[in-house]
Amino acid sequence: MKLYFSQRNQLALWLFFTTVLIAVPVQANPDYENVYYNIVDIPKNDVLNIRKEPDFRSSKIGQIPESEECVMVIDTANAPNKKKWYQVNYQDIIGWVNAHYLVLNPDCLENRSNSPPL
C-alpha cells in the first residue's frame, strides 16, 4: 500500500498522540475525591492486595490490613472481565483493589473533616 506524504504525516501524528495518551498518568476522578471505604470479606489477620493495574494478575505494590477503615478511593475502573476496581491512596501507595472488598463508609469524611489540621 502506497501512502502519500499527507497520509504519512497523519499516520505519524496519530501514532505520536496515541503514544502520548498512553504514557500520561491516570488523573484522579473528581467524583471519587475524598470518598472513604472500609475493607470487607477479607479473613481475619489477612490483607487486601494493592495492585499496580486494575487486574488480579498485575504486580502487588502494597497491602491493606483486613481491619482497616477509611481507605481513600480516588478512581474506579472496570477490568476486561467486567469486575469493578477502585484506585486507592493508602499510606502514600496509589494502586488498585477489587471493589468487591470495599464498602462505602460515609462516617469517615465527617470524622476527618472534624479533625484539627496537622
Contacts in CASP RR format, 6 or more apart in sequence:
PFRMAT RR
TARGET T0000
AUTHOR 0000-0000-0000
METHOD contacts of the structure
MODEL  1
MKLYFSQRNQLALWLFFTTVLIAVPVQANPDYENVYYNIVDIPKNDVLNI
RKEPDFRSSKIGQIPESEECVMVIDTANAPNKKKWYQVNYQDIIGWVNAH
YLVLNPDCLENRSNSPPL
3 11 0 8 1.000
26 75 0 8 1.000
26 87 0 8 1.000
28 74 0 8 1.000
28 75 0 8 1.000
28 87 0 8 1.000
29 74 0 8 1.000
29 75 0 8 1.000
29 76 0 8 1.000
32 73 0 8 1.000
32 74 0 8 1.000
32 75 0 8 1.000
32 76 0 8 1.000
32 86 0 8 1.000
32 87 0 8 1.000
33 74 0 8 1.000
34 72 0 8 1.000
34 109 0 8 1.000
34 112 0 8 1.000
35 72 0 8 1.000
35 73 0 8 1.000
35 104 0 8 1.000
35 109 0 8 1.000
36 69 0 8 1.000
36 70 0 8 1.000
36 71 0 8 1.000
36 72 0 8 1.000
36 73 0 8 1.000
36 104 0 8 1.000
36 105 0 8 1.000
36 108 0 8 1.000
36 109 0 8 1.000
36 112 0 8 1.000
37 70 0 8 1.000
37 71 0 8 1.000
37 73 0 8 1.000
37 86 0 8 1.000
37 102 0 8 1.000
37 103 0 8 1.000
37 104 0 8 1.000
37 105 0 8 1.000
38 68 0 8 1.000
38 69 0 8 1.000
38 70 0 8 1.000
38 71 0 8 1.000
38 102 0 8 1.000
38 103 0 8 1.000
38 105 0 8 1.000
39 48 0 8 1.000
39 64 0 8 1.000
39 65 0 8 1.000
39 66 0 8 1.000
39 67 0 8 1.000
39 68 0 8 1.000
39 69 0 8 1.000
39 71 0 8 1.000
39 101 0 8 1.000
39 102 0 8 1.000
40 101 0 8 1.000
40 102 0 8 1.000
40 103 0 8 1.000
41 100 0 8 1.000
41 101 0 8 1.000
42 48 0 8 1.000
42 66 0 8 1.000
42 101 0 8 1.000
43 66 0 8 1.000
44 66 0 8 1.000
45 66 0 8 1.000
46 66 0 8 1.000
47 63 0 8 1.000
47 64 0 8 1.000
47 65 0 8 1.000
47 66 0 8 1.000
48 63 0 8 1.000
48 64 0 8 1.000
48 65 0 8 1.000
48 66 0 8 1.000
48 68 0 8 1.000
48 97 0 8 1.000
48 98 0 8 1.000
48 101 0 8 1.000
49 60 0 8 1.000
49 62 0 8 1.000
49 63 0 8 1.000
49 97 0 8 1.000
50 60 0 8 1.000
50 61 0 8 1.000
50 62 0 8 1.000
50 63 0 8 1.000
50 64 0 8 1.000
50 88 0 8 1.000
50 90 0 8 1.000
50 93 0 8 1.000
50 95 0 8 1.000
50 96 0 8 1.000
50 97 0 8 1.000
51 58 0 8 1.000
51 59 0 8 1.000
51 60 0 8 1.000
51 61 0 8 1.000
51 95 0 8 1.000
51 96 0 8 1.000
51 97 0 8 1.000
52 58 0 8 1.000
52 59 0 8 1.000
52 60 0 8 1.000
52 61 0 8 1.000
52 95 0 8 1.000
52 96 0 8 1.000
53 96 0 8 1.000
54 77 0 8 1.000
54 78 0 8 1.000
54 79 0 8 1.000
54 85 0 8 1.000
54 87 0 8 1.000
54 96 0 8 1.000
55 79 0 8 1.000
55 80 0 8 1.000
55 85 0 8 1.000
55 96 0 8 1.000
56 79 0 8 1.000
56 98 0 8 1.000
58 96 0 8 1.000
61 93 0 8 1.000
61 95 0 8 1.000
62 90 0 8 1.000
62 93 0 8 1.000
62 95 0 8 1.000
64 71 0 8 1.000
64 88 0 8 1.000
64 90 0 8 1.000
64 97 0 8 1.000
68 90 0 8 1.000
69 105 0 8 1.000
69 108 0 8 1.000
70 105 0 8 1.000
70 108 0 8 1.000
70 111 0 8 1.000
70 112 0 8 1.000
71 88 0 8 1.000
71 90 0 8 1.000
71 102 0 8 1.000
72 88 0 8 1.000
72 89 0 8 1.000
72 90 0 8 1.000
73 86 0 8 1.000
73 87 0 8 1.000
73 88 0 8 1.000
73 102 0 8 1.000
74 87 0 8 1.000
74 88 0 8 1.000
74 89 0 8 1.000
74 94 0 8 1.000
75 86 0 8 1.000
75 87 0 8 1.000
76 84 0 8 1.000
76 85 0 8 1.000
76 86 0 8 1.000
76 87 0 8 1.000
76 99 0 8 1.000
77 84 0 8 1.000
77 85 0 8 1.000
77 87 0 8 1.000
77 96 0 8 1.000
78 84 0 8 1.000
78 85 0 8 1.000
79 85 0 8 1.000
83 98 0 8 1.000
83 99 0 8 1.000
83 100 0 8 1.000
84 98 0 8 1.000
84 99 0 8 1.000
84 100 0 8 1.000
85 96 0 8 1.000
85 97 0 8 1.000
85 98 0 8 1.000
85 99 0 8 1.000
86 96 0 8 1.000
86 97 0 8 1.000
86 99 0 8 1.000
86 102 0 8 1.000
87 94 0 8 1.000
87 95 0 8 1.000
87 96 0 8 1.000
88 94 0 8 1.000
88 95 0 8 1.000
88 96 0 8 1.000
88 97 0 8 1.000
89 95 0 8 1.000
END
